[in-house]
Amino acid sequence: MTARTLIWWVIAATALADLLLLDSEGMTVSLQWRAVLGTLILLAVSAAYRRRSPIISTTALSATQLVMFSYAGAVLTYVTTAASASRPLSDELLARADLALGFDWFAWFAFVNGHPWLKVPLALAYGSIPLQLMLLFGYMAFKDPRRANEFLLATMLSAILLAPIMAALPAVAHTISAIEPWRDDTLALRAHTLKQIGAVEGIVTFPSFHTTLAVLFTNTVRGRRWFRAVLILNALMIASVFSEGAHYFVDVLGGLALAVVAIAAARFLLARCQEESSPIKGLLDNAIPGSVGQSIG
């Protein structure tokens, strides 16, 4: 199995898990047609440049996989939150863990909000995920497909591993002002009053997925001359999750551990991917533009 094929199978498995959980929770999804249109455009670009420019074709296909999993993975966080309704919230446990570690969240939150010179860069870093995905992943998909595959698979595995953790330790994070826009959706999902999922952004509390992505972004550009700049940006993003995301300190520790496991698992799986002829490979080559059976990872 090639890296490309493996990634398609993970996307398919995630979508299947979404469908099963949606059915078990009596929920539906309202498709976002802009996302669907964007996916179709990327597939069309991949097909159009398949022979003229394999690099552009595979880059567009990598972007397609990222978009498709981003949607399937976000839906997974919603249905997992709904499925966790039978378990009590773990906020008290997580707060006690922070106290044991000596971290005073309220003091940090007050300090950050009292110092604009710190608040502004942290807020910018917290919201940098879309830009980093576009620039870093787009660049690596074009210049180093192997590294892009590692990032994509590690991101997918971290989101999948996150689901059972969220189900076991559901939480809504700290409650203060209006910095946690996901809180209402979380409570509505657990109360089973939110039956149709519309626009999805992902609902993750423990572990911190911002922290996980910060590690994955930094790992992806290792060895590049702008590694230090990406490291600093993502160090700021990790620091921002307390004030901008209302996360506990243990959420960050969990996010760091999740990133390490996901990177190790992705490398393990990719090291075993190779070019091989099989009926499945041929079927995927014919069914999906961009020759998914063509090994680039």
N, C-alpha and C positions, 0 to 999 in steps of 0.2 A: 504494500500500500504506500502511495506517495504522500508527502506532507499535505498537498492540496486536497487529496481525497479524504485524508484523515480529518481535516478541518471541516469538510462538507458533512461528514458523518456526525461530527460533534454538534454542528448546527442542527442537523436533522433530529438528533437525539434530544436536544434541548427543546426544539419545537414540539416534539412528541410529548415530552414531559409537561410542557405548557398545556397542551390539549387535554391530557389526562387529568391534570389538576384543575383546569377550568371546568371540566365536566363534573368532577367530584365536588367542587365547591359551588356548582350552579351558577357559574360566571360566564360572561362573554367578552369579546374584544371588539372594539370599534376600530377598524383598520384606519391608519393614517395614510391617506392616499398620496401625500407628498413623499412619504418614505417609500411607498410602493413605486411611484413614478421615478424617484431617484435611483432605486435599485434597477429598474428596467433600463434606465439610461446608461448606468454603469455596465450592465450586461451587454447592451448594444455597442458601447464603445469597445468593450473587450472583444466582441465578435468582429467588429469592423476592422480592428487593428491586429487580428490574430496572425495574419501573414505579413502585413506591411510593417508592423513593429511589435514583435513579441513582448518587448519590455513594457510598452504602453498597455498591451492586452493583459498581461499578468498583473500590472499595477491596478488596473481597473477591476480585475477580478478579485484581487485582495481587498480593495475598497468595498466591493459588493459583499464579500464575506463578513467584513467588519460591520457594515450597516445591518445586514440580516441578523447577525448574532446580537448586536446591540439591542435590537428590538425584541428578539426572543429572550435574551437575558434579562431585560428590564421587565418584561411580562412575568418571567419566573419569580422575580422579587415580589411582585404583587400577589400572585397566587400563593406563594409560600407564606406571605404575611397573613393572608386569609386562612390558610390551613393551620396557622399557629394559634388560632383563637382559643383552643382548648387549654393552652398553657398560660400560666400567669406571666405578666410582664417581669422582666429581669432587671429593671432599672435600679431597684434597691440593692440587689446583689452587685451590680456593676459599680454603683456609687460607693458601696462599702469597700470594694476592691481598690478604687481610686484613693479612698481615705487611708487604706493600709499602705499604699505606695507613697503617701504623703503629698498627693496632688490636690490642690484646692481649685476646682474648676471655676467657682464664682469669683474668686480673687483674680484669676487669670483673665476671665471675661471682662471684669471691671477695668483691669489694667489696660487691656487692648483697646477697649472702647474709650478710654480716657486719653489715649495717645494716638492721634490721627497719623503720625509718621509711621506707626506700626500697623494700625488698622487698615490703611489703604493698600499697602503691598500685600498683606495677608488676604484681603478680599479679592484682589486681582489674581493672586496665585490660586485661590480656591476655585475661581471661575475659569481657570486656564485649560481645563481638560479638553473642551472641543478644539481649541486652537492647537494644543499639543498633538491631539489625534490627527488633525489635518496636516500639520507640518512634519512632525516626527515620523508618524506611521507612513504618511505619504512619501516622504523622502526615502525611508528605508525600503518601502515596497518597490520603489523605482531603482534605488542604488544597490540594495542588499536584500533580495527576497528571502534568503535564509533567515536573516535577523528579523525581518517582518513576520515571517511564519512563527518564529519563536515568540514574539510579542503577542501575536494574535492568539496562538494556542494557549499561552500562559494566561492571557486575559480571560479566555473562555473557560479554562479549567478553574480559575479563581472564582468566577461567577457561579459555576456549578457547585464547587465545594462550599461556597458561601450559603447556598440554600438550606442544607440540613442544619448548619450552625444557626442561621436565622430562625429556623423552626424550633430549635431546642432552646434558644435564648432570645426570645422576642423582646424588643425594647423600643422606646420612643425617644430616647435621649433626653437631655436637659430641656426644661420648659422655661423659657424666658423670652419676652418680647415676641417678635414675629420671625425669628431667624430659622425656625424649623417648619417650612411650608409643607413638608411631607407628613406632619403630625396628624392633621385631619384625615388624610387618606389612610394612614396606618390604623387609626382608631375605627374608621368606617369599614375598612376591610376586615378587621377583627370582629366587628359587630355584625358583619355580613349585610351591611346596608349599602355598600358599594358593589353592585352586581355587574356593571359594565365598565371595562377598562378603556379609557379613551387615550388621551395623550399620556405617554409614559416617560418618566425620567429615571425610574429606579428608586426603590425604597430600601435603603440599607442603613442599619444603625450599628449593630455589632456583627462582625468587625467593620472597621472603617474602610470602605472601598476606595475612597480618595487616597488613603495611605497606600493601599495595594497598588493602585495605578501609578502613584508617584514613584514607587520602587521599580515597577515595570518600565515606565518611561525612561528612567535613569539607566536601567540595565540595558535597554535597547540601544542606547548611543554610546555604550562603553567603547573606549578606544578612539572615539572621534575627537577632533580638536575642540569642539564646543561642548564636550562632556561636562566641564565644570559649570558652565552657564546653566545647563539643564539640571545638574545636581543642585545648584543653589535654588533655582525656581521650585524644584520639587521638595526640597527641604522646607521652603516657605509654605508649600501646599500642605505638607504634613503638619506644620505648626498651626496652619489656619483652621484645621478641622475642629479645634476646640472652640474657637470664638465664632467661626462662620458656619460650622456644621453642628454645633452643640454636642459634640462627641465626648465620651468619657476617655480618660487616658488609656484604659485597658482596651478600648476600641482600636486605638492606634497600635498597641502591641499586637492585637489580633490581626490587624491589617498587615503588619510587617511579617508576621509568621505565615500568613496566607500567601503573600507574595513569594516568599522563599520556597514554600512547598510547590506552588504553581510553576515557578521557573524550573525547579528541579524535575517536576513531572513532565513539563513540556520538552525539556532537553532529552529526557529518557525516551519519550515517545518518538521524537523527531530523529533521534539517533538510529532508530529501528525502521524508519521509513526508507523505502527504496523503490526503484523503478521495477515494475513487474507486470507481466501480461496476465490478465484474468478476465473472465466475463464481466465482473463488476467494473473493472477499469474501463473496458470497452464501452459498457453501457453509460458510464459517467462521461466519457469522452464525447459520446454522441449527444448526450442529453444536456450538457452544460457547456456554454460557450467558453472559449479560452483554454480548451484542452486541459481539464482538471487532472488528467492522468500524466501530464507533462511534469516531471519532477523539477521543482525549483528549490526544494528545501531539504 
